[in-house]
Amino acid sequence: MARAKKSFDKELMYEKIMPTNLNKGAEPENPDENNQEGKNDKILYNLTEKLVLEKLEATMKKMNCCRCDRCKEDIAALSLNNLKPMYVVASKEEINNKINESEELGVEVTTAVIKAVLTVRKNPRH
């Protein structure tokens, strides 16, 4: 007798696999929002992703590229695929410090975003 397939919650699985999911609240914009208890929580975070997202909007505007959600996502994906990921396990406060320290990657990130903008602008998927 064949076993029935077990179903699973895709959203829950995504949250477990992708800890930097913005819906989860892992974005370290303001670490003081949480109480003292939340400050010591360690999270897995990709610094490269944060840097790409910071450069994305300004670069798209300067290069006169379509700024629809589809194009933004394509540019971010292309950029991140061409950059080395920099994951850290740290508290939200430590992540903000590490982001400020990693400004040396700015040129590399900007170059990857510009190349991605040129690629998407040439062949938009919308």
N, C-alpha and C positions, 0 to 999 in steps of 0.2 A: 504494500500500500504506500502510495506517494505522500510525502509530507506537504502540508500547505505552507506556502510562503508567508513568512512573518512580515507585517508591514511596519514601517518606521516613520517617524516624524521628520520630514526633510528639513524643516526650519530649525528644529532642535539640533540635528546633525550639523547643519551649516554653522550654527552658533558655536558648537564645540570645535569644529575644524578651523573656522575663521574667527579668531578672537578679536581681530581689529574691526569687526563688523560695526559700522557706525550706529546701527539700531541698538546695539547692545550697551552703548554708553561707554565704550572703552576709550573714546577720544579724550585726550588729556588737555582740553582747552583751558579749563579752570580747575586746578587741583584743590582749591580751597572750598569748592562747593560741598564736598563730602565732610563728614565729621572726622575726628581723629582716627576712628576705627578704620575708615576707608583709605586713609593715607598709607597704611602699611600693606595693603593688598598689592600683590605683585601680579602683573599682567604681561602677556606676550605681545610685543608691539613691533611693527615694521617701520623703522625710521625712514627708509627710502620712500615708502608709500606716502608718508606725511609730507616729505619734501616735494615729491612730484605734485601732490594735490595743492600745495602752496604756490607752486610755479605755474600751474596749469591755466588758470583763468587769465592772468596777466599776459602770458605768452600767446594765448589764443586771441586776445584782444589786439595785441600789437601786430600779429600776423594776419589780421582780418580773416579769421577762420570762423566757420559756423560754430555757434556755441550751444547747439541743442544737446540734450542729455546723451543721445546716442554717440555723437561725435566726441563729447567729453570722455565718455567711458572708453571708447576706442583709443583715444589718445593716451589716456591714463594706462590702459592695458599694454599698449605698444611700448610706452616709456618704461613701465615696470619690467616688462619682459627683456628689455635691453640693459637693465641696470642690475647690479649685484644687490640682493636683499640684505638688509642689516637688521636682523631681529634682536631685540633685547628683552630680558625679563627684568622688570623694574616697577617701582611704584610710579604713580602718575607724576609726582614731583620730580623724580629722577629722570623720567622720560623727557620732560620739558628741558631739563639741563642738558641731556644728551643731544636733543634736537639743536639747541643753541651751539653746542660744541661741534656738531657735524656740518657746519657751514662750509667746510673745505670741499664737500661734495657738490656744492652749488653749481659749479661750472659743468660738471659731469651730468647732473640732473637737468640743467637747462639745455644742454646739447641734446640729450635724449628726448626731451619734450619737444624741442624744435624739429627734430627729425620726424617724430611721430605726427606733429601737426602737418608737416609737409606731405607725409604719406596719406593721412586721412583727408587732407584738403584736395589732393589729387584724385582720390577714389572714395568719396563719402558713401556710407552704406544706408543713407536715408532717401 
